[in-house]
Every structure is written in C-alpha cells, then in structure tokens.
C-alpha cells in the first residue's frame, strides 16, 4: 500500500513540475506575437490563475503591443470563469474605457452586465443593486450597438431584470401592508405604478392595495392629524387622501 502511495505522490510531483515548466516559458522580448502565444497557453488549457499571472506579465512587458487588448480581455475572461465577478466587471469596464473602438467592445460591455447579473440574487426579497447595475450596463450596450448580437441577448435579460426589480418592490410593499404601516405601503405601491406600468398583474394589485392603504392613512389622520405615522401624506387632508384612493379604484375598474 505504501509503495502505491509513494508512486502516486511521485507521479503527482512529476505532473506538477511539467505543468509549471510549461507555464514558465520565457517571453521573447523581440517577438510580441510569440510571447502572447506563450502568455495565453495557461488560459487555453483552463489554468485561469496561471493565465492571469502570465497575461498580466505580458501586458507589463508589451504595453503597446497589438495583442495587449486581447490579453486584457483574456484576463477578464479568466476572472469571470473563476467566479470573481466583481473583478471581472471592473476589468471588462476598464477595457471598454481604454479601447472604445475595439471590435470586441460590445462583448466587453455585455460581460460587464453579465458579471453583475451573476452576483445579483434571484430571490426578490434581497437587495437588487447588482440587477439594476446589469440593466444599466445592458441598456448602454443596446443604445450604442443596437445591431450587435450581444444587444439581442441583452434585450431579453433587461426584461428579465426589470421584472425581477418590480417583484422586489412589490415584495417590500406587501411587507409594509402586512405590518400595517399604511403610509409606507401606499408609497411603495404608488412607486410600482409609476415605475412599472407595463405589468398589468402588478398594476392591478398596486391600484387596489394603494387605495386600501390610503383609506387607512385617512382614518389615521382623522384620529390623529399630527401622527408621525403619516409623514408621507402630512401635507394632504383626509378628504384629499380619500379622493386619491377613489381615483385608483376608478382606474382599476377601467
């Protein structure tokens, strides 16, 4: 048993030495093309940590090479494949700023958004900051490169992200209603109506729930006009609040 264990460790050591020796090929200071080929070998073989190291070294040695932008993209790709999405987003974004006319800038812009998207929670009860960042980036991509293949992908993802954010706002609105914090409930549902009128199911719920919450706010204002629970509507009279609720119900009925 010890013999086979020793042989296993010996084999593993040989493989490690072989891999490291391949990764440490020397760059040719007179040949950027050859050196770039050496630098990207780890990436091509799926060794992304080594790839970042070697490609970064290539960038330092050949800062003005025609292959340097591609090295920067491969570094970003390596970070993305290693699930380091915030690092990847920053690296892709830097590429876009440094090389605005590069033929792969649309891809880089798409990947900035995709990196944020990977870190964005699907659960609507959680903060959707990264979802919004992804949407913003993809909208910029679509505006700048409307005919890009990546813009077509981005359009669908923008819709998915927008719906997710709407659901997140609805979750918060429902929470305030359940807690009977009526001014916050009404406020959130009114914001839903303003921001996401395209979703009928959400709009219908928002109209009805906002109306009910506003009635509760009016009742509370009648009972205690100076209550700090009604700060959102403290500049409105009870009658004005009820009229706003009635208007929402009128809209709901069509």
C-alpha positions in Angstrom: 0.0 0.0 0.0 2.9 2.4 0.9 4.5 1.6 -2.4 1.5 2.6 -4.5 1.0 5.7 -2.3 4.6 6.7 -2.9 4.2 6.1 -6.7 1.1 8.3 -6.7 2.9 11.2 -5.0 5.8 10.8 -7.4 3.5 10.9 -10.4 1.7 14.0 -9.0 5.0 15.7 -8.4 6.1 15.0 -12.0 2.9 16.3 -13.4 3.1 19.5 -11.3 6.7 20.1 -12.4 5.7 19.5 -16.0 2.8 22.0 -15.8 4.9 24.6 -14.0 7.7 24.3 -16.6 5.2 24.8 -19.4 3.8 27.8 -17.6 7.1 29.4 -17.1 8.3 29.5 -20.7 10.3 32.7 -21.3 8.9 35.5 -23.3 10.9 36.7 -26.3 11.4 40.4 -25.8 11.8 40.9 -29.6 8.6 39.0 -30.6 5.3 40.1 -29.1 3.3 37.6 -31.1 5.3 34.6 -29.9 5.3 35.9 -26.4 1.5 36.4 -26.4 1.1 32.8 -27.6 3.1 31.7 -24.6 1.2 34.0 -22.2 -2.2 32.6 -23.3 -1.2 28.9 -23.0 -2.5 28.6 -19.4 -5.8 30.2 -20.4 -6.2 27.8 -23.3 -5.6 24.8 -21.1 -8.1 26.1 -18.4 -5.5 27.2 -15.8 -7.0 30.5 -15.3 -5.0 31.6 -12.2 -1.8 31.0 -14.1 -3.4 32.7 -17.1 -4.0 35.9 -15.2 -0.4 35.9 -14.0 1.2 35.3 -17.4 -1.1 37.6 -19.3 -0.5 40.4 -16.8 3.2 39.8 -17.2 2.8 40.1 -21.0 0.9 43.4 -20.5 3.8 44.8 -18.4 6.4 43.7 -20.9 4.5 44.7 -24.1 2.2 47.6 -23.1 1.9 48.9 -26.6 1.5 45.6 -28.5 -1.4 45.0 -30.8 -2.0 41.9 -28.6 -2.3 43.8 -25.3 -6.1 44.5 -25.6 -6.7 40.8 -26.2 -4.6 40.0 -23.2 -6.7 42.3 -21.1 -9.9 40.6 -22.3 -8.5 37.2 -21.5 -7.6 38.4 -18.0 -11.2 39.5 -17.6 -12.4 36.2 -19.0 -10.2 34.3 -16.6 -11.7 36.2 -13.6 -15.2 35.5 -15.0 -14.5 31.8 -15.2 -13.1 31.8 -11.7 -16.4 33.3 -10.5 -14.7 36.6 -9.5 -17.5 38.6 -11.0 -16.8 42.0 -9.4 -13.1 41.8 -10.5 -14.3 40.7 -14.0 -16.8 43.6 -14.2 -14.1 46.1 -13.3 -11.6 44.6 -15.8 -14.1 44.5 -18.7 -15.2 48.0 -17.9 -11.6 49.3 -18.0 -11.2 47.6 -21.3 -14.3 49.4 -22.7 -12.9 52.8 -21.5 -9.4 52.2 -22.8 -10.4 50.7 -26.2 -13.7 52.3 -27.2 -13.3 51.4 -30.8 -12.0 47.8 -30.4 -14.1 45.3 -32.4 -14.9 43.3 -29.2 -16.0 46.3 -27.1 -19.7 45.2 -27.4 -18.8 41.8 -26.0 -16.9 43.5 -23.1 -19.9 45.7 -22.4 -22.2 42.7 -22.4 -19.8 40.9 -20.0 -19.8 43.9 -17.5 -23.6 43.4 -17.2 -23.3 39.7 -17.1 -20.8 39.9 -14.3 -23.2 42.0 -12.2 -26.0 39.6 -13.2 -24.1 36.6 -11.8 -23.8 38.3 -8.4 -27.4 39.5 -8.4 -29.8 37.4 -6.3 -32.7 35.7 -7.9 -34.7 35.9 -4.7 -36.8 39.1 -4.8 -36.7 39.5 -1.1 -33.0 40.5 -1.3 -31.4 43.8 -2.4 -31.3 44.1 -6.2 -28.5 46.6 -6.6 -26.5 44.3 -8.9 -29.6 43.6 -11.0 -30.0 47.3 -11.6 -26.3 47.7 -12.4 -26.6 44.9 -15.0 -29.7 46.5 -16.6 -28.0 49.9 -16.8 -24.9 48.4 -18.5 -27.0 46.4 -21.0 -29.2 49.5 -21.8 -25.9 51.3 -22.6 -24.8 48.5 -24.8 -28.2 48.4 -26.7 -28.1 52.2 -27.2 -24.5 52.1 -28.5 -24.6 48.9 -30.6 -28.3 48.2 -31.5 -27.4 45.7 -34.1 -24.9 43.7 -32.1 -25.6 40.0 -31.4 -24.9 40.8 -27.7 -27.5 43.6 -27.7 -30.1 41.0 -28.7 -29.2 38.8 -25.7 -29.1 41.9 -23.5 -32.7 42.9 -24.5 -34.1 39.7 -23.1 -32.1 40.0 -19.9 -33.1 43.6 -19.4 -36.7 42.5 -19.5 -36.0 39.6 -17.0 -34.1 42.0 -14.7 -36.8 44.7 -14.9 -39.5 42.2 -13.9 -37.3 41.0 -11.0 -36.9 44.5 -9.7 -40.6 45.1 -10.0 -41.2 41.9 -8.0 -38.7 43.1 -5.4 -40.5 46.4 -4.9 -43.8 44.5 -4.7 -42.4 42.2 -2.0 -41.4 45.3 0.1 -44.8 46.9 -0.5 -46.6 43.7 0.7 -44.3 43.6 3.7 -45.4 47.1 4.8 -49.0 46.3 4.2 -48.7 43.1 6.3 -47.1 45.2 9.1 -50.0 47.7 8.7 -47.5 50.6 8.1 -50.0 52.1 5.7 -48.2 55.2 4.5 -45.2 53.1 3.5 -47.5 50.5 1.9 -49.2 53.2 -0.1 -46.0 54.9 -1.1 -44.4 51.6 -2.4 -47.4 50.6 -4.4 -47.7 54.1 -5.9 -44.0 53.8 -6.9 -44.8 50.5 -8.5 -47.5 52.1 -10.6 -45.1 54.9 -11.7 -42.1 52.7 -12.5 -43.7 49.5 -13.9 -47.0 50.3 -15.6 -46.2 47.6 -18.2 -47.0 44.7 -15.9 -50.8 44.5 -15.6 -50.9 42.0 -12.8 -48.6 44.2 -10.7 -50.5 47.4 -11.6 -53.9 45.9 -10.7 -52.6 44.8 -7.3 -50.9 48.2 -6.8 -54.1 50.1 -7.6 -56.2 48.1 -5.2 -53.6 47.9 -2.4 -52.6 51.6 -2.6 -56.3 52.6 -2.5 -56.9 50.4 0.6 -53.7 51.7 2.3 -54.7 55.3 1.5 -58.0 54.8 3.2 -56.2 53.6 6.3 -53.9 56.6 6.2 -57.0 58.9 6.0 -58.6 57.1 9.0 -55.3 57.5 11.0 -55.1 61.2 10.0 -58.7 61.7 11.2 -57.8 60.1 14.5 -54.5 61.9 15.0 -53.7 64.7 12.4 -50.2 65.2 13.9 -49.3 61.5 14.0 -45.7 60.8 12.8 -47.1 57.6 11.2 -48.5 59.7 8.3 -45.5 61.7 7.3 -45.8 60.8 3.6 -49.3 62.4 3.5 -49.0 65.1 6.1 -49.5 67.8 3.5 -52.8 66.3 2.4 -56.2 66.5 4.0 -58.1 63.4 4.8 -60.5 64.2 2.0 -57.7 64.6 -0.5 -56.3 61.2 0.6 -59.6 59.5 0.1 -60.1 61.1 -3.3 -56.7 59.7 -4.4 -57.8 56.3 -3.2 -61.1 56.6 -5.1 -59.2 57.6 -8.2 -57.1 54.5 -8.0 -60.2 52.3 -7.8 -61.7 54.1 -10.7 -58.7 53.4 -12.8 -58.7 49.7 -11.7 -62.3 49.3 -12.9 -61.4 50.9 -16.2 
